[in-house]
């Protein structure tokens, strides 16, 4: 077993993928000599060279466009978007080309491109540096959208993303980059399927559905709820598209209550899709409406206000109280 932080687990996962396949490339702003602003790619250019770890111009559209061309020639590019809010200049390439081209070609064209996006707040940064843009991409057919929440998943899921023949949007919770865990890097026996959710804490009274940075917050809420005699089941969704519906629905039918938690604004967020699907499939099992906990419908605030903006343990527990109030 090796103790790795989430950022180092991503680094080791990409290193393993590059060792296994010479067609794997890493591209992005400052990913080479600097090792990325969060040092996720630290040391990779030194070990694999400037032809495989490429410092690009500050042009996200150009990064993704170049990656699409490389993928058409048989490479497997891994693109880093330096901060979540910087992905929007690349949205045209991602939505109109990367997501569409495989279907447009009736599957004849594969685009194995991974777009890594550090996401969410909690680091004292301002707008463009603390966004949660997952709903834009889950709404875009043709993209796999995944989110790791811990070092072990970071290590396995980045390798699975790189191996996938589908384009993958890979969200990394930047506020969790420095959290550590034991990882068995010598075996693949413990790896979970790429598109499966995980029950990270069993419970019987309420299902908490979260992904990325909010999984830890929900686990903390579940521990706190024990004092009130409430048993909260916490599910880490891991894959947002495709969604592991069977596991989600089984849990909600058993607990009778569901709360979706994410950092993105509640209005038209990914939680709205989850709430709709749960209501459609579990209506007669529900003891209360599906509730959502998320950010407010405002642009991301100044750093001194982000603790008020972001969902926390108290807001999750308040939603639990409301779920029991019906």
C-alpha positions as CSV (number, residue, x, y, z in Angstrom):
1,X,0.0,0.0,0.0
2,X,1.2,3.5,-0.8
3,X,-0.1,6.7,0.8
4,X,-0.9,9.2,-1.9
5,X,-2.7,12.6,-2.0
6,X,-5.5,12.9,-4.6
7,X,-3.2,15.1,-6.8
8,X,-0.4,12.6,-6.6
9,X,-2.7,9.7,-7.3
10,X,-3.7,11.4,-10.5
11,X,-0.1,11.9,-11.3
12,X,0.7,8.3,-10.7
13,X,-2.3,7.2,-12.7
14,X,-1.3,9.2,-15.7
15,X,2.3,8.0,-15.3
16,X,1.1,4.4,-15.4
17,X,-1.0,5.1,-18.5
18,X,1.9,6.8,-20.3
19,X,4.2,3.8,-19.5
20,X,1.6,1.4,-20.8
21,X,0.8,3.2,-24.0
22,X,3.2,5.4,-26.0
23,X,0.3,7.1,-27.7
24,X,-0.8,8.8,-24.5
25,X,0.0,12.5,-24.5
26,X,-0.6,15.2,-21.9
27,X,-1.4,18.8,-23.1
28,X,-2.2,22.0,-21.3
29,X,-1.1,25.3,-20.0
30,X,2.0,25.0,-17.8
31,X,1.6,21.2,-17.5
32,X,5.3,20.6,-18.4
33,X,8.1,22.5,-16.8
34,X,5.8,23.9,-14.0
35,X,3.9,20.6,-13.5
36,X,0.6,22.3,-13.6
37,X,-0.7,25.0,-11.2
38,X,-1.8,22.3,-8.8
39,X,1.4,20.2,-9.6
40,X,-0.8,17.3,-10.8
41,X,1.6,16.7,-13.8
42,X,4.8,17.4,-11.8
43,X,7.8,15.5,-13.2
44,X,6.1,13.9,-16.2
45,X,7.7,16.1,-18.8
46,X,11.1,15.4,-17.3
47,X,10.5,11.7,-17.5
48,X,8.6,11.5,-20.8
49,X,9.9,14.4,-22.7
50,X,8.4,17.5,-24.3
51,X,6.9,15.5,-27.2
52,X,4.6,13.7,-24.8
53,X,4.0,16.4,-22.1
54,X,3.3,19.5,-24.1
55,X,3.1,23.1,-22.8
56,X,0.5,24.8,-24.9
57,X,-0.4,28.4,-25.6
58,X,-3.1,30.0,-23.4
59,X,-5.9,29.0,-25.8
60,X,-8.3,26.3,-24.5
61,X,-10.1,26.1,-27.9
62,X,-6.8,25.4,-29.5
63,X,-5.9,22.7,-26.9
64,X,-9.1,20.7,-27.5
65,X,-9.0,21.3,-31.3
66,X,-5.4,20.0,-31.4
67,X,-6.4,17.0,-29.2
68,X,-9.2,16.1,-31.6
69,X,-6.7,16.1,-34.5
70,X,-4.3,14.0,-32.6
71,X,-7.0,11.5,-31.6
72,X,-8.0,11.2,-35.3
73,X,-4.4,10.1,-35.9
74,X,-4.4,7.4,-33.2
75,X,-3.2,9.3,-30.1
76,X,-4.8,9.5,-26.7
77,X,-4.5,13.1,-25.6
78,X,-5.1,14.1,-22.0
79,X,-5.9,17.8,-21.9
80,X,-5.7,19.8,-18.7
81,X,-8.0,22.8,-18.4
82,X,-6.1,24.9,-15.8
83,X,-9.2,26.1,-14.0
84,X,-12.9,25.1,-14.4
85,X,-14.0,28.5,-15.6
86,X,-11.4,28.4,-18.4
87,X,-13.2,25.6,-20.1
88,X,-15.8,27.8,-21.7
89,X,-13.6,29.0,-24.6
90,X,-13.2,25.3,-25.4
91,X,-17.0,24.6,-25.3
92,X,-17.4,25.0,-29.0
93,X,-14.8,22.3,-29.7
94,X,-16.1,20.0,-27.0
95,X,-19.8,20.3,-27.7
96,X,-19.9,20.6,-31.5
97,X,-16.9,18.4,-32.5
98,X,-15.6,16.2,-29.7
99,X,-19.1,15.0,-28.6
100,X,-20.6,14.8,-32.1
101,X,-17.9,13.3,-34.4
102,X,-18.1,9.6,-33.3
103,X,-21.9,9.6,-33.8
104,X,-21.6,11.6,-37.0
105,X,-19.4,8.9,-38.4
106,X,-21.7,6.1,-37.2
107,X,-18.9,5.0,-34.9
108,X,-16.2,4.7,-37.5
109,X,-14.3,7.5,-35.8
110,X,-13.1,7.2,-32.2
111,X,-12.0,10.2,-30.2
112,X,-10.3,9.0,-27.0
113,X,-9.7,12.4,-25.5
114,X,-9.7,13.1,-21.8
115,X,-10.5,16.7,-20.7
116,X,-9.3,17.1,-17.1
117,X,-11.1,19.9,-15.2
118,X,-10.2,21.0,-11.6
119,X,-13.6,21.9,-10.3
120,X,-15.4,23.6,-7.5
121,X,-14.5,26.1,-4.7
122,X,-13.1,25.9,-1.3
123,X,-9.6,27.3,-2.1
124,X,-10.3,31.0,-1.7
125,X,-10.3,31.8,-5.4
126,X,-12.7,34.0,-7.3
127,X,-15.0,33.5,-10.3
128,X,-13.5,31.6,-13.3
129,X,-11.4,29.7,-10.7
130,X,-14.2,28.0,-8.6
131,X,-16.9,27.0,-11.0
132,X,-18.9,23.7,-11.2
133,X,-19.8,23.4,-14.9
134,X,-20.8,19.7,-14.9
135,X,-24.4,20.3,-16.0
136,X,-23.2,21.8,-19.3
137,X,-21.5,18.5,-20.2
138,X,-23.9,16.0,-18.8
139,X,-26.5,17.7,-21.0
140,X,-24.2,17.1,-24.0
141,X,-24.9,13.7,-25.5
142,X,-21.7,11.8,-26.6
143,X,-19.6,12.7,-23.6
144,X,-18.7,10.5,-20.6
145,X,-18.7,12.7,-17.5
146,X,-17.0,11.4,-14.4
147,X,-16.0,12.9,-11.0
148,X,-13.5,11.5,-8.6
149,X,-13.8,12.2,-4.9
150,X,-10.8,10.5,-3.3
151,X,-7.3,9.4,-4.1
152,X,-8.1,5.7,-4.8
153,X,-10.8,6.7,-7.4
154,X,-8.5,9.4,-8.8
155,X,-5.8,6.8,-9.5
156,X,-8.1,4.2,-11.1
157,X,-10.5,6.5,-12.9
158,X,-7.9,8.5,-14.7
159,X,-6.4,5.4,-16.2
160,X,-9.9,4.1,-17.1
161,X,-10.7,7.4,-18.7
162,X,-7.5,7.3,-20.8
163,X,-8.2,3.8,-21.9
164,X,-11.8,4.6,-23.0
165,X,-12.5,5.1,-26.7
166,X,-15.2,7.7,-25.8
167,X,-14.4,11.4,-25.0
168,X,-14.3,11.8,-21.2
169,X,-14.9,15.0,-19.2
170,X,-12.9,14.3,-16.0
171,X,-13.8,16.5,-13.0
172,X,-11.2,16.7,-10.1
173,X,-12.3,18.4,-6.8
174,X,-9.5,20.9,-6.3
175,X,-10.3,21.4,-2.6
176,X,-9.5,17.7,-2.1
177,X,-6.2,17.6,-4.0
178,X,-4.1,17.4,-0.8
179,X,-6.2,14.8,1.1
180,X,-4.4,11.4,1.4
181,X,-5.3,7.7,1.5
182,X,-3.7,4.3,1.1
183,X,-3.7,3.0,-2.4
184,X,-2.7,-0.4,-3.7
185,X,-0.9,0.5,-6.9
186,X,0.4,-3.1,-7.5
187,X,-3.1,-4.6,-8.2
188,X,-6.1,-4.0,-10.3
189,X,-8.3,-6.5,-8.4
190,X,-10.0,-3.7,-6.3
191,X,-10.8,-1.4,-9.3
192,X,-14.5,-0.6,-9.8
193,X,-16.1,-0.4,-13.2
194,X,-15.7,3.1,-14.6
195,X,-19.5,3.9,-14.8
196,X,-20.6,2.5,-11.4
197,X,-21.6,4.4,-8.3
198,X,-20.5,3.4,-4.8
199,X,-22.2,3.2,-1.5
200,X,-19.6,4.8,0.7
201,X,-21.7,4.7,3.9
202,X,-24.7,2.4,4.3
203,X,-27.8,3.8,5.9
204,X,-31.6,3.2,6.2
205,X,-33.4,6.5,6.6
206,X,-32.2,8.9,3.9
207,X,-30.1,8.6,0.7
208,X,-27.5,11.3,0.2
209,X,-26.4,11.5,-3.4
210,X,-23.2,13.4,-4.1
211,X,-20.0,13.5,-6.2
212,X,-16.6,15.1,-6.2
213,X,-16.0,17.5,-3.4
214,X,-19.4,17.1,-1.7
215,X,-18.9,13.3,-0.9
216,X,-16.7,14.1,2.1
217,X,-19.2,16.8,3.3
218,X,-22.1,14.2,3.1
219,X,-20.0,11.7,5.0
220,X,-19.5,14.3,7.8
221,X,-23.2,15.0,7.8
222,X,-24.0,11.3,8.1
223,X,-21.7,11.1,11.1
224,X,-23.3,14.1,12.7
225,X,-26.8,12.8,12.1
226,X,-26.1,9.7,14.2
227,X,-26.4,11.9,17.3
228,X,-30.1,12.4,16.3
229,X,-30.6,8.7,15.7
230,X,-30.8,9.1,12.0
231,X,-29.1,6.7,9.6
232,X,-27.9,8.3,6.4
233,X,-26.8,6.4,3.3
234,X,-24.1,8.2,1.3
235,X,-23.7,7.4,-2.4
236,X,-20.7,8.6,-4.4
237,X,-22.1,8.8,-8.0
238,X,-18.6,8.8,-9.6
239,X,-20.1,8.7,-13.1
240,X,-22.6,11.4,-14.0
241,X,-23.1,10.3,-17.6
242,X,-23.9,7.4,-17.8
243,X,-25.6,7.3,-14.4
244,X,-25.7,4.2,-12.3
245,X,-29.5,4.3,-12.0
246,X,-30.0,0.8,-10.6
247,X,-27.9,1.5,-7.5
248,X,-29.5,4.9,-6.9
249,X,-33.0,3.7,-7.3
250,X,-32.5,0.6,-5.1
251,X,-31.2,2.8,-2.3
252,X,-34.0,5.4,-2.6
253,X,-36.7,2.7,-2.6
254,X,-35.2,1.3,0.6
255,X,-34.8,4.6,2.5
256,X,-37.8,6.5,1.1
257,X,-36.0,9.8,1.1
258,X,-33.4,11.3,-1.2
259,X,-31.3,14.5,-1.0
260,X,-28.9,15.5,-3.8
261,X,-25.9,17.6,-2.9
262,X,-23.6,19.5,-5.2
263,X,-21.6,22.7,-5.3
264,X,-23.2,24.0,-8.5
265,X,-26.2,26.3,-8.3
266,X,-29.4,24.4,-7.6
267,X,-31.4,26.0,-10.4
268,X,-31.0,23.7,-13.5
269,X,-28.1,21.9,-11.9
270,X,-27.4,18.2,-12.2
271,X,-29.4,17.5,-9.1
272,X,-32.6,18.5,-11.0
273,X,-32.1,15.6,-13.4
274,X,-31.5,13.2,-10.5
275,X,-34.6,14.5,-8.7
276,X,-36.7,14.0,-11.8
277,X,-35.5,10.5,-12.5
278,X,-36.0,9.5,-8.8
279,X,-39.5,10.9,-8.8
280,X,-40.4,9.1,-12.0
281,X,-39.1,5.7,-10.9
282,X,-39.6,5.8,-7.1
283,X,-42.7,7.9,-6.7
284,X,-44.7,5.4,-4.6
285,X,-41.7,4.7,-2.4
286,X,-41.0,8.3,-1.4
287,X,-41.9,9.5,2.1
288,X,-40.9,13.1,1.1
289,X,-40.0,15.1,-2.0
290,X,-36.5,14.8,-3.4
291,X,-34.6,17.7,-2.0
292,X,-31.5,19.5,-3.4
293,X,-28.7,21.2,-1.7
294,X,-26.3,23.4,-3.7
295,X,-24.9,26.8,-4.4
296,X,-27.0,29.9,-4.9
297,X,-28.0,31.2,-8.3
298,X,-25.4,33.9,-8.4
299,X,-22.0,34.2,-10.0
300,X,-19.3,32.8,-7.8
301,X,-18.7,35.3,-4.9
302,X,-15.5,36.9,-3.5
303,X,-13.4,34.5,-1.5
304,X,-14.5,35.9,1.9
305,X,-18.1,34.9,1.1
306,X,-17.5,31.4,-0.4
307,X,-18.1,29.6,2.9
308,X,-21.6,31.1,2.9
309,X,-22.1,30.2,-0.8
310,X,-20.9,26.6,-0.7
311,X,-23.1,23.8,0.8
312,X,-21.8,22.7,4.2
313,X,-22.6,20.2,6.9
314,X,-25.3,22.4,8.4
315,X,-27.1,22.9,5.1
316,X,-27.1,19.2,4.4
317,X,-28.4,18.4,7.9
318,X,-31.1,21.1,7.5
319,X,-32.3,19.3,4.3
320,X,-32.4,16.0,6.3
321,X,-34.6,17.7,8.9
322,X,-36.9,19.0,6.2
323,X,-37.1,15.5,4.6
324,X,-38.3,14.1,7.9
325,X,-40.8,17.0,8.3
326,X,-43.1,15.8,5.5
